[in-house]
């Protein structure tokens, strides 16, 4: 049976470290904890699970810290987790059954990073269990990753990222600004740097960097599509509706229409009171392909609830109240919200 080494980097994670390790300790054969400067009880709590605890002087580079952890691994495979990750019991049981049969080079698991209650609202696949050889190396000072290598298999189970506190909101932006002073950013870094700018409401700067990204070669298609969506949002905020729509339509050049893109295009036409077009695009969202298997970022709300509400509004303004009510009730079956209840009250007088 293959030996699995869990490799983690931590700092001040006393609130979550036990929760994480309890959720996975039955699957792994050794646990390696690399501490980057905790001042709380993180290391003390980790000692209940392992004696392989190492200190690492923080140098504004997540990959260097993670690769240091991997260098201490003796297993056939490396698995990585963040301290605020939780492995659900269903995932743990699946992994325990599969462990004797692990032969591929890279296993990818779903990563649920946002939730509505217990229901995931944002998911994508991440490389999670990898053969411990020279190819198993993180790259990127921030938003670090290992490029999947060799034989890759996607497992239909998930790990949940359950944060209990917010970190330093300015940390990543500071790291990217320092990197820019040293060298040109890679396409992946350019993408994530632009996202940081957007999150910090630096929209004009974000536009400049995203337009630069569009001219770069070798941009991963998912980052290419998502960057155009962010660029569209920037233009909307800056008041340029036509450029906002143009960016969304450009995504169609790279792949079949994504549900979230269809909804954003539909929103444009709804605001412009072009209801036949909004109906078309909201409908396309309900028919869109689930792209999580391609490695895409998936927000389930854009496949059903959101376009159903959009169809409800579009048909209402077309005075087709029966269809408006029909889609409002479909939205209710997905998610019981105040918006749907308000629509019900409004529609009562029109569908008698």
N, C-alpha and C positions, 0 to 999 in steps of 0.2 A: 504494500500500500504506500502511495507517495506521502512524503512528509511535507507539511504545509507550515510556512513561516509567516506569521502575521507581523507586518511592519507598520508602525505608527509613529507620527511626530506629534508632539503635544506641547501645550503651554497653558497653565492655569485652567485645567479641565476637571477640577475636583467634583463639579456638579454632574458630570456625564461619563467620566472614564469608567466607572464600575458598570454602569448600565450597558455601555458598549462592549466591554470585555466579557461580561456575563452572557451576552447574546451570541457570542461567537466562539468562546473558549473550548467548547466541546469539539469543534471542527478542526482547530489548528493544533499543531504539535509543539510549536514554540511561539512565544510572544516577545517581540522586540519593541521596546519603547524608547524613543529618542526624545529627550526633553530639551526644549529650546529656551528655557529660562523661567520655569514656573516658580512662583513665590507662594503658592498655596500647598494643599495636601496631595496634589496630583501624583507625585512620585511615590509617596507613602501608600496611597490607595493602589497604585499599580503593582506594588510589591506583593499584594495579595494574590496576584496572578502570575508573576514572573520575576526572576532576578536579573533578567537581561535588560537593564535600564542604563541608558547612556546619556551623557550630556553633550549638547552641540551648541556652539556659540552662534547665535543668530546672525546671519549676514544678508538679510533681505533676499533670500533665494530659497524657495520651497523645494525646488528640485535637489539642490545640494543636500538639504536636510533629509529628504526622503531617500536619496541614493546612499547617504551615510547609513541609514537604517537598513537598507537592502544589503549593504556590504557586511553586515553582521549576521545575515540570515544563513542558516545551514540547510534549509529545506530544499526539496526538489522543486517546490513552487513557492512563490511569494504572493501573499494577499495583502492588500492595503485597505485601511479604513481611516476615517477621521474620527476623533473622539466623540463627536456628536452624531455619529452614525449608529443605527440600530439594525441588527439582522433579525427580521421577523421569524417567529418559530417555524412557519411554513417554509421559509427559505432555508433555515438551518437544517430542518429535517430532510429537505431535498438534497442539500449539499452533503449531508452525512451518508445518504444512500449512494450518491454519485462518486464519493471520494475514492473508492477502490478502482474506479474505471477512468480516472483522469489521465488522459494521454495527450490531449491537444496542447499547443504551445500557449494559447491565450484564451481565457474564458471571460466573456463579457456578461455582466448582469445589469438589469435595469436599476436606475438610480432615481428614486422619488425624492424630490427636493422641496416640494411645496404641497400643502394639503388644505382641504376644506373639511375640517373635522379629521376623520381618519382616511378620507378618500383622497388619493393623490391627484393633484391638479397640474403638475409639471413633471415630466419624466423623460429620461433618455438613457441610452446604454453607455456604460463605462467599462474600460478594461479593468478587471478586478482580481483575477487569479492568473498568474503568469509563470511560465517556466523560469527558474532561477539561473539564467545564464547571461552572457554579455549583452544580449538584446534587451534585457529587463532594466531599462534606465529611464528615469524621468527627465523631461526637458521642460524648460520654461520657469522663469523666476517666480511667476504668479500664474494661476490657472494651469498648473503643471500637469503633464500627462505622459503616459508611455504609449508610443505609437504601436498599435496592435501588430504582432508579428507572427510569422509561421502559420500553422493551422489554427484558425480562429473559430470558436463556437459561441453562439449567443444562447444563454440559458434563460428560460422564461420565468425567472424569479427576481425579486427585487431586494434592494437594501434601502432603508429609509434614512434620510438626513433630517434629524429632528433637533433643530437648534433650540437652546433654552436662553441664549443671550446673544446680543449683537457684539461683534468685535469692533476693531478700529475701522471706521468707515473710510478713512483717508489713507489707510495703509497701502492698498494696491495702487492707487493713483500715484502716491509718492514713489513707489518702486518703479513704476513705468516711467515717470518723469526722470528719474535718475538713470534708467536704462537708455532713454533717448539721448541723454548727454554723452553716453559712452559709444553708442553705435546705432545703426538702423534697426528698427524693430522687424521681426519676422512677420509674415502675414497673420499668423495666429495671435501674436502679441499685439499687432495693429488692431485686430478685431476686438480683443478684450480691453485694450487701452481705450478704444472708442466707446465701449460699453461703460467703462468707468466715467468717462467724460459725460456721457448721457445721464448716468445716475447722479452726477454732481451738477446737473443742469447747465453744463457748459455746451450749449447746443451748437453755436457757431463753430467752436473748435471741434466738436464732434463731427459736424458736417465736413469740415476740411479733411479730417483724418479718415472718415469713411469713404470720401471720394478718392482719396489716395489709395485706399485699400482696393477699390474697384479696378484700379489700373495695375495692381500687383498680379503676377502669375502665381500659379500653384496654391490658390486659396481653396480650402476645403469647401465643397459645394454647400454644406449646411451653414458654414460661417458666411458664405457669399449671400445666401438667401436671407439669413437673419440680419446681416448688416444692411441690406436694402430695406428691410422692414424698420429697422431703427432709424435709418436715414429718412424714410418716409415720415416717421413720427417727428423727427426734428423739423422737417419742412412744414409739417402741419402746425407745430408750435410756433414756428417763425412766420407763419402766415402765407406760405407759398403752396396752395392747394394743388396746383397743376403738377409741380415737381413731386409732391407727396404721392399723387396717383401714379405718376410715371415710374417712380421707384418700385411700387408694388407690381406694376405690370412687367417690369424688367425681371422680376423673379421667375416669371414663366419661361424665360430663356434657359433656365438652369435645371428645371424639373417640372413635373406635373404640378398643378395648382395645390398649394397647401391650404388646409382648412383655415388657419389664422389669416393667411393672405386674402383668401376669398372673403372672409368676414370684414377685413379692413377695406377692401375694394367696395364691398356692399355698403359699408358705413359711409363712404364718400358719396355714393349715389343717393343714399337715403337723405343725407344732409342737403344734397343738391335738389331734392324732391324729384328725382328721376326713379320712380318707384318700380317700373318694369325691370330696370337694370339692377336695382337693389334686390328684387325678388330672385333674379337669375343668379346673382353671385352668392346670396345666402343659401340658395338651393345647392349650388356647387359645393359649398362648404359641407353640407350634410352628406355629400357623395364622395368627399375627398378621401384619398388613400391614407391609411394610418402609416406614417413614415418612421415609426420608432425602429422598425426592422432595418431601415437604411442608416440608422444612427442619428436620425433627426430628433429635434426637440419637440415634444408632444404636450399640448395642453388640451385635454379632452373636452373642455367646455366649448371649444370652437368647432367641434364636430356635431353638436346637438343643441345644448341649452342656448348658447349665444345666437346661432343662426335662427333657431326657432323663435326667439324673441324678436329678432330682426324681421323675420317673415310676418310675425304678428303685427308689427308696426307698419310694415310696407303695405300689407293688405288692408289694414285699417284706413290708411290714407288714400287707398284706392276705393274705399267704401265697400270692400268685400269683407263684411263683418263675420260671416260664417268661417271663412278661411282664417281670418285674423284670430278668432276664438279657437279654432282647431289647433293652430300652432302655439297659442298661449297655453293650452292644456297639455300639449306635448312637452313644452318647456317645464310645466309643473311636475310632470312625471320624472323629469331628470333632477330638478332642484326646486324645492318649495321656498320661494323668496317673496319679499314684499313687492317687488316689481310685478311679479305674476299676479299677486293678489290685487294690486291696484288696477292692472289691466282687466281683471275679471269684473271689478266694480264698474269700470268705464264701459265695458262691452255689454253689460246687462241691459242697458237701455236700447241697444242696437240689434240685439238678437232675439227679442221677444217674438 
